[in-house]
Amino acid sequence: MKILISYYSRTGNTEKMAGVIAQGVKDQGVACDLKEVTTVTVDELLDYEALIFGSPTYYGLMATEMKKLIDDSVKHHGKLAGKIGGAFSSSGIMGGGGETTILSILQAFMIHGMIIIGDAIMQHYGPLAIGAPDEEIHKMCLEYGRKIATLTKKIFGK
């Protein structure tokens, strides 16, 4: 059982979040690969039980580099069904479209038939940092990784 955490990051903020989420996954005893999105091939997506994608927010949208992988994933439409999906983002300003970025990634995952988990207490759709991730975002990312790893273990029975 393995989780892919793939991200795009120009300033390093999204990359930092990805690393903390990976630590949360590992805390639950689940293996994960942490990869910059331009190094991920669309065929690799089939090798994982869960996919967690992170992108900075640009005009309320994900980065082109992340969108390309998602667009290319149509090659495996239907083959990702039943896998777990998660998303996170960083944004330059509050109200800069971070939630719409996360939701656009989750929307693509749902179209693939993937399973998404929300959060009733913290950031509902996935972690979102405004600027550099602070201590609160660090805790949210750690918990997000743990939560997705726990769900992955429950569904895939390992």
N, C-alpha and C positions, 0 to 999 in steps of 0.2 A: 504494500500500500504506500502510495507516494503522492505528494501534493506539489504542484508547480506554482511558484510565485513568480510572476513575470511583471516587469515594470518598465516604464520609460521615465527618464529623469534628466533634465538639463541642469538644474541647480543643485541637485543632490538631495532635495527634500523628499521626493517620492522614493528614492533609493533607500534613504534612512528608514522610512516607514516600512518598506519591503523587508529590510533586515530584521526589524523588530517583530513583524508578523511571522517571519520565518522562525525566530526564537520561540514564539508562542506555540507554533506547530510542533517544534522539536520538544518543547516542555511536556507535550502530551505523548511523546514517544512515537511520533509519526515522522517518517523521512520526508524531506522536501528538497526540491531544487530551486535555487534562487537565480533567475536569469534575466538579463536585460532583454527586452522584447525583440530587438533586432537580431538576437542570436537564437531565437526559437523558430523552429520550422513548424508548419501547420500539422505535419504528420506526427510530431512529438506530442501533440495534445491528446492523442489516443492513449498514451502511455501512463496517464495519471488518473487517479480517482477524483481529484479535486483540482480546480484551477482558480487562482486568485490573481486578478490583474489590477495593476495600479498605474495611473496616469496623472500627470499634472493637468490642470484645467486651463484650456485656452478658449476664451470666448464661450464658456459654458459647455465645451466639448472636450473629448479626449484628444491626445496627441495623434497626429497622422500615423506615426510609427505603430501605435497600439491599434488604431483603426484598420491598418493594413492587415495585421494578423487576424483580426476579427473578420474582416471581409474575406480573406483567404480561407477562413474556417468553413465557408460554405461547402468546400470540397468534402467535408465530413458531416454534412447536415444529417441529423438523425443518429449519428454514431457517438455523439457526446451526451445523448439523453441518459438521465439517471446519475450523471456525475454531479459533484457539488461545485457551486460557483460562488465567488466572492469578489468584491471590488473595493478599491480605496483611491483617494486622490489628495493632491495638495493644490492649493489655490493661492494667488497673491493677495486677495482681499476677501473679506466677509461679503457674502452675497455675490461672489464672482462666478457662480455657476458650478461650484464643486459638487453639489448634490445631483445636478443634471448630468455631470460627467459620470459619476458613480452609477446612476440609474441607466445611462446609455450602455454601459458595460453589462450591467445586470440584465437589461432588456435583451441584449444579444444572447446571453446565456440562457435566458428563459425560452427564447425562440429555438434554441438548440434542444430544449427539453431538460435542461439542467435544474438542479434543486438549489434554491436560494434560501438563506436564513436571515431574518431581520433581527433587530434588537429593540426591545421595548424600553430599555433604560438609557443606553448610551446613544451614540449617533446611529439612527435607525437603519440606514442602508449600508453603511461601511464607514471606516475611519476617514476623516477629512481634516487635514491640517491647513491652517491659514499661515502661510510662510513656513519657517522651519518648525518641525514637530517639537512641541514642548513636552514637559513631563506628563501632562494630562493626555496628550495624544499618544505618547509612548505607552502609557498604561492601556489605552484603548486598542492600540495596534497589537500589543501583547495578548490582550484578552480576545481580540478578533481571531488571531492565529490559533489560540487554544480552542475557541468555540468551533471553528471550522474543522480543526483536527478531531475534536470530540465527535462532531456530527459524522465526519468521514468514517471514523471507527465504528460508530453505531450502525451506519448503513452498510458498510462493507465487512462488518463482523470480525474485525481483527483487532 
